[in-house]
Amino acid sequence: MESSPLISAGLPIALFIIMIGIGMTLTVRDFRQVAVFPKGMVVGTVAQILLMPMVAFAIASMLDLSSAIAVGLVIIAACPGGTTSNLFVLLSRGNIALSIVLTVTASLITIVTLPLFTNYALQLYAGTEESITLPVGRTVGMLVGIVLFPVAIGMIFRTRAPELSRRAESAVSVFGGVVLALLGLLILAAMALFLMNAVAGRVWCGYLCPQTVWTDLFLWVERYTEGDRRERMKLADQPWSVQKVTQKLAKHTLWLMIAWWTGGAWVLYFSDAPTLMKDLATGSAPFSAYLWIGILTFSTYALAGHMREQVCIFLCPWPRIQAALTDEEALNVTYRYDRGEPRGSLKHNRKLEEEGQPAGDCVDCNQCFHACPTGVDIRNGTQLGCIQCGLCIDACDTVMDKVGKPRGLIAYDTDENIKRRSEGKEAVVHIVRPRTVTYAVIIALVGAIMAYALATRSFEGISVLHDRNPIYVELSDGSVRNGYTIRLLNKRQMAREFILSVEGMPAGTRIEAVGITENVLGKPVVGVGPDTTREVRVLVFSPAAAELQKSTPVTFRITETVMGAVARAEDFFKAP
């Protein structure tokens, strides 16, 4: 199966752009420090290459996982960290150079180790001997094309265009934050759907999906304006008349009104609603507002009014996904064949009962099939077209009441319970089981991480760029001056003032901000407007005759004057 262009082309391009932005934050010195202090690289590589697969083998053995899940767990553990990890390191203000080196070294080593662990896992858990290899040339080419080459381009940009590099760092950070937020939301949404599926099958499709809800709403409007199914069929066969035109016009008008309000609600959510409503009414709203309302109106009208359940059958990918996720203990809309078979007419089955022959409760009325919006005969077993709306349950229960048989011939049940009842055992429902607990734990963990990130998010930031020429200036009194360009970020919707200081230098170090006269205890106070950045040139003077290293790590710190919020950025103070 051919991969989607979004994956085969879009993803590498996106990673290429991200790595260029990351490269703009790096210098050759950063990589040289990784080589001088290789402990982090060694520990990280060993953890990725050896420790993680060993943990995976241990987990697979302790939990007695199935062969497929065990092998998959080992493969995931044996894979190295990719380029996304570099973005996470950037956002967490970690050692980006170390992260990139780990990505490259681990990826090269796993060309050998990944097939070894995979083949061993297949032999150990699946009992098959395979000889899986990785394409060396393609792997190296991907590393060069997506990691090394764009990082090199970014580093060249930093040398030749430092201002562009500084802006790129902010852009990459913002983009990364958005990516992380979307990733977290997608994980939460996916795990919630997985949990729903593990507990009650496609309950999302039947009761919560917007397509289902809007389709039911549109069908109610259709019944209200044109009558029930028989009346609509008669109306369709009638020649056009004033009454027919009126009914059709009323239906489509109401549909369009609902669709318009649906599209408008989405657009109003992202703007000032009263102002936009006035602008829409007066024709002075932005073109983009009309465009998006039009697109959403048309899509709602088409999908809910005309395509209806065809979307569920042919367009939606979730039926295929849930089919692979469900298990024998998940509650699904189920035909109890252990009770319903052999099926036949009511008269025929009663005759069989009188003769002492087996007869099922299903009277073969086909009401379950006729009630199904997607045309599924649930008696043939679970099918991809079933959205588990439960209409077949209601239809069957109505028939069972009429023929004097117990309800529940079609009900929410599990395949495991049908087997148990066939064996004369009592039916049980296991809501709490390893699968549901795993999904719940992941939801809680990701939710907690996102909540913590939201609660502890920073509303201020600082970035530092050291002067390149000259790197330092030795003054006549024996002191040394270094120049920096510092950018302060204020994310709040109000103006704020920050006290700028430098840490890591000897006592008596003096700091000046060019053009800034206000100071507190000799430290400049920089004002930054609401939701904006401000760039200032900063000069740091060492004490006269101070003994300095050629490169002294320093930390620039900004402290908000009112709330005391703090942000830091690291750099170096150069000396002869």
Long-range contacts (C-beta under 8 A, 24 or more apart in sequence): 12-142, 12-145, 12-146, 15-83, 15-146, 16-145, 16-146, 16-150, 17-150, 18-83, 18-86, 18-87, 18-172, 18-175, 18-176, 19-83, 19-86, 19-146, 19-147, 19-150, 19-151, 19-154, 20-150, 20-151, 20-153, 20-154, 20-157, 20-168, 21-154, 21-168, 21-169, 21-171, 21-172, 21-175, 22-86, 22-87, 22-90, 22-96, 22-100, 22-151, 22-154, 22-172, 23-150, 23-151, 23-152, 23-153, 23-154, 23-155, 23-157, 23-158, 24-154, 24-155, 24-157, 24-158, 24-164, 24-165, 24-168, 24-169, 24-172, 25-90, 25-96, 25-154, 25-158, 25-165, 25-168, 25-169, 25-172, 26-96, 26-97, 26-100, 26-151, 26-154, 26-155, 26-158, 27-155, 27-158, 27-159, 28-155, 30-95, 30-96, 30-97, 31-97, 31-101, 33-97, 34-95, 34-97, 34-98, 34-101, 40-95, 40-98, 41-98, 41-101, 41-102, 41-105, 44-98, 44-102, 44-106, 45-102, 45-105, 45-106, 45-109, 48-80, 48-81, 48-102, 48-106, 49-78, 49-80, 49-106, 49-109, 49-110, 49-113, 52-77, 52-78, 53-77, 53-78, 53-113, 53-117, 57-121, 60-121, 60-125, 63-434, 65-125, 67-125, 67-126, 67-127, 68-126, 70-121, 70-125, 71-118, 71-121, 71-122, 71-125, 71-126, 74-117, 74-118, 74-121, 75-114, 75-117, 75-118, 75-121, 77-117, 78-110, 78-113, 78-114, 78-117, 78-118, 79-110, 79-114, 80-106, 80-107, 80-109, 80-110, 81-106, 83-146, 83-147, 87-172, 87-176, 87-179, 88-176, 88-180, 90-172, 90-173, 90-176, 91-173, 91-176, 91-177, 91-180, 100-147, 100-151, 103-143, 103-147, 104-143, 104-147, 104-148, 107-139, 107-143, 108-139, 108-140, 108-143, 110-134, 111-136, 111-139, 159-468, 162-465, 162-468, 162-485, 165-465, 166-463, 166-465, 166-485, 166-487, 169-463, 170-463, 170-487, 170-489, 170-533, 180-453, 181-450, 184-446, 184-449, 184-450, 185-450, 187-442, 187-446, 188-443, 188-446, 188-447, 188-450, 191-439, 191-442, 191-443, 191-446, 192-443, 193-318, 193-322, 194-325, 194-439, 195-436, 195-439, 195-440, 195-443, 197-322, 197-325, 197-326, 197-330, 198-325, 198-326, 198-327, 198-330, 198-433, 198-435, 198-436, 198-439, 199-330, 199-331, 199-431, 199-436, 200-330, 200-331, 200-332, 200-388, 200-412, 201-322, 201-326, 201-330, 201-331, 201-332, 201-333, 201-388, 201-412, 202-318, 202-319, 202-322, 202-332, 202-386, 202-387, 202-388, 203-388, 204-318, 205-312, 205-316, 205-318, 205-319, 205-387, 205-388, 205-389, 206-387, 206-388, 206-389, 206-390, 207-389, 209-387, 211-303, 211-304, 211-311, 211-312, 211-316, 212-312, 212-387, 212-389, 214-258, 214-262, 214-300, 214-303, 214-304, 215-304, 215-308, 215-309, 215-373, 217-258, 217-304, 218-255, 218-258, 218-304, 218-305, 218-308, 219-308, 221-251, 221-254, 221-255, 221-258, 222-251, 225-250, 225-251, 225-254, 226-251, 252-305, 255-301, 255-304, 255-305, 256-297, 256-301, 258-300, 259-296, 259-297, 259-298, 259-300, 259-301, 259-304, 259-305, 260-293, 260-297, 262-296, 262-297, 262-300, 263-292, 263-293, 263-294, 263-295, 263-296, 263-297, 263-299, 263-300, 264-293, 264-296, 264-297, 266-292, 266-296, 267-292, 267-293, 267-296, 308-373, 309-373, 309-374, 309-387, 312-374, 312-385, 312-387, 313-374, 313-384, 313-385, 319-384, 319-385, 320-384, 323-384, 326-382, 327-435, 328-414, 328-415, 328-416, 328-419, 329-414, 329-415, 329-416, 329-429, 329-430, 329-433, 330-414, 331-412, 331-413, 331-414, 331-429, 332-382, 332-388, 332-412, 332-413, 332-414, 332-415, 333-378, 333-386, 333-388, 333-390, 333-392, 333-393, 333-410, 333-411, 333-412, 334-378, 334-382, 334-410, 334-411, 334-412, 334-413, 334-414, 334-415, 334-418, 335-368, 335-378, 335-379, 335-381, 335-409, 335-410, 336-408, 336-409, 336-410, 336-411, 336-413, 336-418, 336-421, 337-379, 337-418, 338-418, 338-421, 338-422, 339-409, 339-421, 340-379, 340-409, 343-379, 346-403, 361-400, 361-405, 361-406, 361-409, 362-409, 363-399, 363-403, 365-399, 367-395, 367-396, 367-398, 367-399, 368-392, 368-395, 368-396, 368-410, 370-395, 371-395, 378-410, 458-491, 458-565, 458-567, 459-490, 459-491, 459-492, 459-565, 460-488, 460-489, 460-490, 460-491, 460-492, 460-496, 460-498, 460-558, 460-560, 460-565, 460-566, 460-567, 461-488, 461-489, 461-491, 461-567, 462-486, 462-487, 462-488, 462-489, 462-556, 462-557, 462-558, 462-567, 462-568, 462-569, 463-487, 463-489, 463-569, 464-556, 464-569, 464-570, 464-571, 466-571, 466-572, 466-574, 471-574, 472-573, 472-574, 472-575, 472-576, 474-576, 475-541, 477-544, 478-544, 478-545, 479-541, 479-542, 479-543, 479-544, 479-546, 480-541, 480-542, 480-546, 480-548, 480-573, 480-574, 480-575, 480-576, 481-539, 481-540, 481-541, 481-542, 482-539, 482-540, 482-573, 482-574, 483-537, 483-538, 483-539, 483-540, 484-537, 484-538, 484-539, 484-540, 484-556, 484-571, 485-535, 485-536, 485-537, 485-538, 486-513, 486-535, 486-536, 486-537, 486-538, 486-556, 486-569, 487-533, 487-534, 487-535, 488-526, 488-528, 488-533, 488-534, 488-535, 488-536, 488-558, 489-528, 489-533, 489-567, 490-528, 490-529, 490-530, 490-531, 490-532, 490-533, 490-534, 491-531, 492-530, 492-531, 493-530, 493-531, 494-530, 495-527, 495-528, 495-529, 495-530, 496-527, 496-528, 496-560, 496-561, 496-562, 497-525, 497-526, 497-527, 497-528, 497-560, 497-561, 497-562, 498-525, 498-526, 498-527, 498-528, 498-558, 498-559, 498-560, 498-561, 499-523, 499-524, 499-525, 499-558, 499-559, 499-561, 500-524, 500-525, 500-526, 500-536, 500-538, 500-556, 500-557, 500-558, 501-556, 501-557, 501-558, 501-559, 502-540, 502-554, 502-555, 502-556, 502-557, 503-554, 503-555, 503-556, 503-557, 504-552, 504-553, 504-554, 504-555, 504-573, 505-540, 505-542, 505-552, 505-554, 505-573, 506-542, 506-543, 506-546, 506-548, 507-543, 508-543, 508-546, 509-540, 509-541, 509-542, 509-543, 510-540, 510-541, 511-538, 511-539, 511-540, 511-541, 512-538, 512-539, 512-540, 512-541, 513-537, 513-538, 513-539, 514-538, 514-539, 520-561, 525-561, 526-558, 540-573, 542-573, 542-575, 548-573, 548-575, 549-575, 550-574, 550-575, 550-576, 551-575
